[in-house]
Amino acid sequence: MRKSLIMLVFALITISFAASCREEKSTGEKIEEGIDDVGDGIEEGAEEVEDAVEDATDHN
């Protein structure tokens, strides 16, 4: 019983330590990351359109 209690306390301490060490992002960093995500999405969409156009022209 005592071993499991010690392990539980150790686990809680480890989790709280890991959570407190997380790096907080500034608003500017969050905005920049969002812009990058949107840019990646647009790029992927353009590639899909390009592939669809190539497929359509290959069949004709």
MOSUL-V756014 format. One record per backbone hydrogen bond with DSSP energy under -0.5 kcal/mol. CO is the residue of the C=O (numbers start at 1). NH is the residue of the N-H. E is the energy in kcal/mol with one decimal. If there is no record, write none. Layout:
CO:NH:E, CO:NH:E
//
This chain:
1:5:-1.9, 2:6:-2.3, 3:7:-2.5, 4:8:-2.2, 5:9:-2.4, 6:10:-2.5, 7:11:-2.4, 8:12:-2.4, 9:13:-2.4, 10:14:-2.4, 11:15:-2.6, 12:16:-2.4, 13:17:-2.3, 14:18:-2.4, 15:19:-2.3, 16:20:-1.8, 17:21:-1.0, 19:22:-0.9, 22:24:-0.5, 26:30:-2.1, 27:31:-2.4, 28:32:-2.6, 29:33:-2.3, 30:34:-2.1, 31:35:-2.5, 32:36:-2.3, 33:37:-2.2, 34:38:-2.3, 35:39:-2.6, 36:40:-2.4, 37:41:-2.2, 38:42:-2.4, 39:43:-2.4, 40:44:-2.4, 41:45:-2.3, 42:46:-2.5, 43:47:-2.1, 44:48:-2.1, 45:49:-2.2, 46:50:-2.5, 47:51:-2.4, 48:52:-2.2, 49:53:-2.6, 50:54:-2.4, 51:55:-2.5, 52:56:-2.3, 53:57:-2.4, 54:58:-1.9, 55:59:-1.2, 56:60:-0.6
//
